[in-house]
């Protein structure tokens, strides 16, 4: 252990005790520590008050100077503990050869409670230099009884060096107190910020679209020669069957296009227009919203995402009146036929950017254009038993031993075949997604198979 001062920003906190877990302090320069996080599970640097607890009740945010001297990005986790047994946690990624103040707000509403990932102020949005905002925050603390601050990594692939300066706290500012007011403009952008691509008018939106269309046409003209399914012509010949298939040749598996050319699938998931933003209950966050009965009325809707999934835990604003800024901007850009124009532009973008596959969960009308091969998402159709693994982010796992599951899988396959049989642009199917297998731990390797199986 070693003691360092927290400095004038937290003079009432006196000294800090520093502990390490699967990490080593290799040098010290004044109050800065150079730490190497080992290639182990969850290496961490733990900062504790030398005596008693820290009373940060009169402060607004915690700042910790950090520097990443390596040539790779570093994903860092922050966890603040307080009595009795509470914690505030989040994460941040530090770019290679960069430094800044890791910053987390202590007294502001949690971003997730406001329907956001990161806080809204200039610093929290990363728009001020030397600030590294902590995002994906969760939990809460009693700021008057802080017991520790932990900086850690999940499982680094190689030892990771990091320079950590003395932590400090700052009092709240007026900007912090009104940080969420009017932060979204009429185009769905962060209103207080400024950046070169920020749209300021409908005319600008349309002009940018025209400039992009010219650039996309040039990129498409320079692309390698391909067959109509995206296969490379002239490099290697296979037997053409009229459908996508696989073939093993000289010890290597190949995807083959319907015309008999080799194919390396590079797809983009979720190519679809839409993504409604919930307005109900937090209208004060939005400025210049289009009228519910105005020209863009078609982009208002009633939505409900209350499915009780673990991945939604702590999420506020998941039902009610919603506005889709994305589709509204498409109508502003293209006019009344925005949906067809979007499909044409999206297919052109994918081709120009080097993509040759429409990935999972994409717009079925985009598949039907037959510009690019596509994949189809499937799920077993019917009622069958499910098993909780304890890690059910999207719901429990299907029980494969339930006879009803086999029937549901057969029904899924029959319906898919009836709908897509004969389409040469169909590359294949994805069945379900991110199934909950549980989480293995050194002390309980069987946990990866789910809780019910451990009782057998």
C-alpha positions in Angstrom: 0.0 0.0 0.0 1.0 3.6 -0.5 -0.4 7.0 0.3 -1.0 9.9 -2.1 -2.7 13.2 -1.6 -6.0 14.0 -3.4 -5.0 17.7 -3.7 -6.9 20.9 -3.1 -10.0 19.7 -5.0 -10.8 17.4 -2.1 -8.8 18.7 0.7 -11.2 17.4 3.3 -10.4 13.9 2.1 -6.7 13.9 3.1 -4.8 10.9 2.0 -5.7 8.0 -0.2 -4.7 4.4 0.3 -3.9 2.6 -3.0 -4.3 -1.2 -3.4 -3.8 -3.3 -6.5 -5.4 -6.5 -7.7 -3.6 -8.3 -10.6 -1.8 -5.1 -11.2 1.5 -3.4 -10.2 2.5 0.1 -9.5 5.9 0.4 -11.4 6.7 4.0 -10.7 5.5 7.2 -9.1 6.0 10.8 -10.2 4.7 13.0 -7.4 1.0 12.1 -7.1 0.9 10.3 -10.5 1.1 6.5 -10.5 2.2 4.4 -13.5 0.3 1.2 -13.2 0.5 -2.0 -15.3 -2.7 -4.1 -15.4 -1.7 -7.7 -15.8 -3.1 -10.2 -18.4 -5.4 -11.6 -15.8 -9.1 -11.6 -15.0 -10.3 -8.2 -13.8 -7.0 -6.4 -12.8 -7.8 -3.3 -10.9 -6.5 -0.2 -9.0 -8.4 0.5 -5.8 -8.4 3.9 -4.1 -9.7 4.2 -0.6 -9.8 6.9 2.1 -6.9 6.4 4.6 -9.3 7.0 7.4 -13.1 6.8 7.6 -15.1 7.7 4.5 -15.1 10.5 1.9 -17.9 13.0 2.2 -18.6 14.2 -1.3 -22.2 15.4 -0.6 -21.3 19.0 -1.6 -19.7 18.0 -4.9 -21.0 17.3 -8.4 -18.5 15.2 -10.2 -15.4 13.1 -9.7 -12.4 13.5 -12.0 -9.4 11.3 -12.3 -6.5 12.2 -14.7 -5.5 9.2 -16.8 -3.1 8.6 -19.7 -2.8 5.7 -22.1 0.8 5.5 -23.3 0.2 2.4 -25.5 -0.6 2.1 -29.1 -3.9 0.4 -28.5 -7.2 1.6 -27.1 -7.9 0.7 -23.4 -11.4 -0.1 -22.1 -11.5 1.0 -18.5 -14.2 0.3 -15.9 -15.0 2.7 -13.0 -16.8 1.7 -9.8 -17.5 4.0 -6.9 -18.6 2.3 -3.6 -20.4 3.8 -0.7 -21.9 2.7 2.6 -24.1 0.8 3.0 -23.3 -1.5 0.0 -24.2 0.9 -2.8 -22.2 1.5 -6.0 -22.1 3.8 -9.1 -20.4 2.3 -12.1 -19.6 2.9 -15.7 -17.0 2.5 -18.5 -14.9 4.5 -20.8 -12.5 3.8 -23.6 -9.2 5.7 -23.8 -7.7 6.2 -27.2 -4.0 5.2 -27.9 -1.4 7.8 -26.8 -4.0 10.1 -25.3 -4.8 11.5 -21.9 -7.6 13.3 -20.1 -9.8 13.6 -17.1 -12.0 10.6 -16.5 -15.2 12.2 -15.4 -18.4 10.9 -13.8 -21.3 13.0 -12.4 -22.2 12.1 -8.8 -25.4 14.1 -8.1 -27.0 14.3 -11.6 -29.7 11.9 -12.7 -28.2 8.7 -14.1 -28.2 9.0 -17.9 -30.1 5.7 -18.1 -32.8 7.2 -16.0 -33.2 9.9 -18.6 -33.2 7.4 -21.5 -29.5 8.1 -22.4 -26.2 6.3 -22.3 -24.0 9.3 -21.4 -24.8 12.6 -19.7 -25.7 15.7 -21.8 -23.4 18.4 -20.7 -20.6 19.6 -23.0 -18.0 17.6 -21.0 -20.2 14.5 -20.8 -20.7 14.6 -24.5 -16.9 14.7 -25.1 -17.1 18.1 -26.8 -14.6 19.7 -24.4 -10.9 18.8 -24.7 -9.2 16.6 -22.1 -12.4 15.1 -20.9 -13.2 11.3 -20.9 -16.8 11.0 -20.0 -17.9 7.8 -18.2 -20.8 6.2 -20.0 -23.2 3.2 -19.6 -23.5 4.3 -15.9 -25.6 2.4 -13.5 -26.4 2.2 -9.8 -26.3 4.9 -7.1 -24.3 5.9 -4.1 -24.6 7.9 -0.9 -22.1 10.7 -1.7 -21.6 11.5 2.0 -20.2 8.0 2.7 -17.9 7.0 -0.2 -15.7 4.1 0.7 -13.7 3.4 -2.5 -13.0 4.2 -6.1 -12.0 1.3 -8.4 -10.4 1.5 -11.8 -10.2 -1.8 -13.6 -10.2 -3.8 -16.9 -12.2 -6.8 -17.8 -9.6 -9.2 -19.1 -6.8 -7.4 -21.1 -5.3 -9.5 -23.9 -1.8 -8.2 -23.0 -0.4 -6.2 -20.0 -1.8 -2.7 -20.2 0.1 0.4 -18.8 -1.8 3.3 -17.5 -0.8 6.5 -15.8 -3.3 7.6 -13.1 -3.2 11.1 -11.5 -4.7 12.2 -8.1 -8.5 12.1 -8.0 -10.4 15.2 -7.3 -14.0 16.4 -6.9 -15.7 19.6 -8.1 -18.8 21.4 -6.9 -21.9 21.6 -9.1 -22.2 24.4 -11.7 -25.2 26.1 -13.0 -24.8 24.2 -16.3 -24.9 20.9 -14.4 -28.2 21.8 -12.8 -29.9 22.4 -16.1 -27.9 20.0 -18.2 -30.9 18.1 -19.7 -33.0 21.2 -20.7 -33.4 21.6 -24.4 -30.5 19.4 -25.4 -32.1 18.0 -28.7 -32.7 20.2 -31.7 -35.4 19.8 -34.4 -33.2 17.4 -36.4 -32.6 15.1 -33.4 -29.0 16.4 -32.8 -27.2 17.5 -29.7 -28.2 21.2 -29.7 -25.4 22.8 -27.6 -22.6 21.1 -29.6 -20.9 22.2 -32.8 -19.1 20.0 -35.4 -18.6 20.3 -39.1 -21.3 17.7 -40.1 -24.0 19.2 -37.9 -27.1 19.9 -40.0 -28.5 23.5 -39.5 -31.2 23.6 -42.2 -33.2 21.4 -44.6 -31.3 23.1 -47.5 -28.0 21.9 -45.9 -29.4 18.4 -45.5 -30.4 18.2 -49.2 -27.1 19.7 -50.4 -25.1 17.2 -48.4 -27.2 14.5 -50.0 -26.5 15.7 -53.5 -22.7 15.9 -52.8 -22.8 12.3 -51.3 -24.6 11.0 -54.4 -21.9 12.2 -56.7 -19.2 10.7 -54.4 -21.0 7.3 -54.2 -21.2 7.2 -58.0 -17.5 7.7 -58.3 -16.7 5.0 -55.7 -19.0 2.5 -57.4 -17.3 3.1 -60.7 -13.9 2.3 -59.1 -15.1 -0.9 -57.3 -13.6 -4.3 -58.4 -15.6 -6.2 -61.1 -18.2 -8.5 -59.6 -21.1 -10.6 -60.8 -24.6 -9.4 -60.1 -24.5 -11.2 -56.7 -21.3 -9.6 -55.6 -18.9 -12.5 -56.4 -15.4 -11.8 -57.8 -15.3 -12.6 -61.5 -12.2 -14.0 -63.2 -10.4 -15.1 -60.1 -11.6 -18.7 -59.5 -14.4 -20.7 -61.2 -16.9 -22.9 -59.6 -20.0 -24.8 -60.9 -22.9 -22.5 -61.2 -26.2 -23.9 -59.6 -28.4 -20.8 -59.6 -28.3 -20.5 -55.8 -25.7 -19.6 -53.1 -23.9 -22.7 -51.8 -20.6 -23.8 -50.2 -17.8 -25.9 -51.7 -14.6 -27.3 -50.2 -11.7 -27.0 -52.5 -8.0 -27.8 -51.7 -8.8 -27.9 -48.0 -10.6 -24.6 -47.9 -14.3 -23.8 -47.7 -15.7 -21.3 -50.2 -19.0 -19.4 -50.5 -20.1 -19.6 -54.1 -22.5 -17.3 -55.9 -25.4 -18.6 -58.0 -23.2 -17.7 -61.1 -20.3 -19.8 -59.8 -17.9 -17.1 -58.5 -16.2 -17.0 -55.1 -18.0 -14.8 -52.6 -16.7 -13.3 -49.3 -19.8 -12.0 -47.4 -19.3 -8.6 -45.9 -22.7 -7.5 -44.5 -24.2 -4.7 -42.5 -26.9 -5.5 -39.9 -30.1 -3.6 -39.3 -30.2 -1.6 -42.5 -33.7 -0.2 -42.0 -35.3 3.2 -41.7 -36.6 4.0 -38.3 -35.7 4.4 -34.6 -38.4 6.3 -32.7 -37.3 8.4 -29.7 -39.6 8.5 -26.8 -40.8 12.1 -26.0 -43.5 11.4 -23.5 -42.4 12.4 -20.0 -39.2 14.2 -21.1 -40.4 16.8 -23.6 -38.3 19.4 -21.8 -35.2 17.8 -23.4 -36.4 18.6 -26.9 -36.4 21.9 -28.8 -38.3 22.7 -32.1 -40.3 19.4 -32.2 -42.5 19.2 -35.3 -46.2 19.6 -34.6 -48.2 16.4 -34.0 -50.6 17.5 -36.7 -48.1 19.2 -39.0 -46.3 18.2 -42.2 -44.2 15.6 -40.5 -47.2 14.1 -38.5 -46.5 10.7 -40.0 -43.4 10.3 -37.9 -45.2 10.6 -34.6 -46.4 7.3 -33.1 -47.4 5.4 -29.9 -44.7 2.8 -29.0 -44.3 0.3 -26.1 -41.1 -1.5 -25.4 -42.0 -2.8 -21.9 -41.0 -6.4 -22.3 -39.4 -6.9 -18.8 -36.1 -8.0 -20.3 -32.9 -7.9 -18.2 -31.3 -5.8 -20.9 -33.9 -3.1 -20.3 -33.4 -2.9 -16.5 -33.0 0.7 -15.4 -34.2 2.1 -18.7 -36.7 4.9 -18.4 -39.0 6.2 -21.2 -39.9 2.9 -22.8 -43.5 3.6 -23.9 -45.8 6.4 -25.0 -45.7 9.2 -27.5 -42.6 9.0 -29.7 -41.1 10.8 -32.7 -38.8 9.3 -35.4 -36.1 11.9 -36.2 -34.4 9.6 -38.7 -37.4 9.1 -41.0 -38.5 12.7 -40.5 -35.1 13.8 -41.8 -35.4 11.4 -44.7 -38.7 13.1 -45.7 -37.1 16.5 -45.3 -34.3 15.3 -47.6 -36.2 13.4 -50.3 -39.8 14.5 -50.0 -43.0 12.3 -50.1 -41.3 9.3 -51.8 -38.6 9.3 -49.1 -39.0 5.5 -48.4 -38.2 4.4 -51.9 -35.4 7.0 -52.2 -33.9 5.8 -49.0 -33.8 2.2 -50.2 -32.1 3.2 -53.5 -29.6 5.3 -51.6 -28.9 2.6 -49.0 -28.2 0.0 -51.6 -25.9 2.4 -53.4 -24.1 3.2 -50.2 -23.5 -0.4 -49.3 -22.1 -1.2 -52.7 -19.9 1.9 -52.8 -18.6 1.2 -49.3 -17.6 -2.4 -50.2 -20.5 -4.3 -48.6 -22.0 -7.1 -50.6 -24.6 -8.5 -48.1 -27.7 -7.1 -46.5 -27.3 -8.4 -42.9 -29.8 -9.5 -40.3 -32.9 -7.5 -39.2 -32.8 -5.3 -42.3 -35.8 -3.9 -44.2 -37.6 -6.6 -46.2 -38.3 -4.1 -49.0 -34.6 -3.7 -49.3 -34.2 -7.4 -49.8 -36.9 -7.3 -52.5 -34.9 -4.9 -54.7 -32.5 -7.8 -55.6 -29.5 -5.4 -55.6 -27.6 -7.3 -52.9 -27.7 -10.8 -51.4 -29.5 -10.9 -48.0 -30.0 -12.9 -44.8 -33.2 -13.6 -43.0 -33.8 -13.7 -39.2 -35.8 -16.6 -37.9 -37.1 -17.8 -34.6 -38.9 -21.0 -33.6 -42.7 -20.5 -33.9 -44.9 -21.8 -31.1 -45.0 -22.4 -27.4 -42.4 -24.5 -25.7 -40.5 -24.7 -22.4 -37.7 -22.2 -21.6 -34.8 -22.3 -19.2 -33.3 -19.4 -17.2 -29.5 -19.3 -17.3 -29.3 -16.4 -14.8 -28.0 -14.2 -17.6 -31.2 -13.7 -19.6 -30.6 -10.4 -21.3 -33.1 -11.1 -24.1 -35.1 -13.8 -22.3 -34.5 -17.4 -21.2 -33.1 -20.2 -23.4 -35.4 -22.6 -25.3 -35.5 -26.1 -23.8 -34.3 -28.3 -26.7 -35.6 -31.4 -25.0 -39.2 -30.2 -25.0 -41.0 -32.0 -28.0 -42.9 -28.8 -28.6 -39.6 -27.1 -29.4 -38.9 -29.5 -32.2 -42.4 -28.8 -33.6 -41.8 -25.1 -33.4 -38.4 -25.4 -35.2 -40.0 -27.5 -37.9 -42.8 -25.0 -38.4 -40.2 -22.2 -38.6 -38.3 -24.1 -41.3 -41.4 -24.9 -43.4 -42.7 -21.3 -43.3 -39.2 -19.9 -44.3 -38.9 -22.4 -47.2 -42.4 -21.5 -48.5 -41.6 -17.8 -48.4 -38.0 -17.7 -49.7 -37.7 -20.9 -51.8 -36.4 -20.1 -55.3 -34.8 -16.7 -54.5 -31.2 -16.8 -55.7 -30.4 -13.7 -53.7 -31.0 -15.5 -50.4 -27.6 -16.1 -48.8 -28.9 -17.9 -45.7 -30.8 -17.6 -42.4 -30.0 -16.5 -38.8 -31.8 -18.5 -36.2 -32.4 -16.5 -32.9 -29.7 -14.3 -31.4 -27.5 -13.9 -28.3 -28.9 -16.9 -26.5 -28.3 -17.0 -22.7 -25.8 -19.8 -22.1 -24.9 -18.4 -18.7 -21.5 -17.2 -17.6 -18.6 -19.5 -16.7 -16.5 -18.7 -13.7 -13.3 -20.5 -12.4 -15.1 -21.7 -9.3 -18.2 -22.9 -11.1 -17.6 -23.9 -14.7 -20.9 -25.6 -15.0 -22.6 -22.1 -14.8 -22.2 -21.8 -18.5 -25.0 -24.4 -19.0 -27.6 -22.6 -17.0 -29.0 -22.9 -13.5 -31.5 -25.8 -14.0 -28.9 -28.1 -15.4 -26.7 -27.6 -12.3 -29.4 -29.4 -10.3 -29.3 -32.6 -12.3 
